[in-house]
Amino acid sequence: MPKAKRYPLPKRFNAALSEKAYANLRLLNDRWHLGNNYLLVVLLENLDRVTDPEELDAVYREFIAEYGAPAKPETES
């Protein structure tokens, strides 16, 4: 049986998750055994395949309505 290839993950960052988001991540990990980093990579790289763009926009609008959004950073000229 051929050895599995490692998918390179060159970008690293810390991310804070809500309890609900982390619970969903743990459920995915229990099912697929990929680890949090790989699960997030697969999800984000395929976001357009696994979500309805209009529904996703509605979810973001609801979140911003409840919690607000940070100010856009000024661009340097």
N, C-alpha and C positions, 0 to 999 in steps of 0.2 A: 504494500500500500504506500503510495507516495506521501512524503511529508507535506503537511499543510504549509502554505506560504504565510509569512507575516505581512500584514498590511501596514505600511509605514505611517506613523502619526507624528509629523514634525512639529505641528503647532501645539503648544501647551498653554493652558490658562486655568485659573480656578473659577468655578461656577457655583453659585449658591442656588439651592433648589428649595421649593416649598415642600412641605411634608407630602402633599398629594403627588407632586411631580416625582419626588424621590421614590414613593411607593410604586408608581407606574414604572419607573426605571428598574426597581428591584423585581417587579413582576416579569418584565421583559428579560432580565438577566436569568431569572429562574427558568424561563422557557427556552432561551437561546444560548445561555452560557457564554456570552461574548464579552462581558465586562462593560462597565459604564462607558468607557471611552469609545469602544467600537459601536455600541448601541447608539450613542449620540451621533457618531459619524454616519452610520447607515441611515438614521432618521433624517438628519439634516441634508445629506447629499441627495436624498430621494424625497424631499419634502413635497415637491410638486406632484409626485406619483401617489403619495399617501394621504394628501389632504385636498379638500375642495378649496381653491383659492378664495372664493367669495365667502365661504364659511370661516376660513382663517382670518380674512380681513375683518369680519364681524366680531370674532373673538378678540382680536387686537383692539378694535374700537371699544368693546365692552371693558377690557382691562384698563385702557387709558381713561375711560370715563370714570372708573372707580378709583384708580390709583394715580392717575396723571402720567405724564411722560417727562423725562429729563429734557432740558433745553438743548436744542441742536448746537453743536460746537461751531464756533465761528471759523470760517475758512481763511487761511492766510492768502494775501494777494501777492 
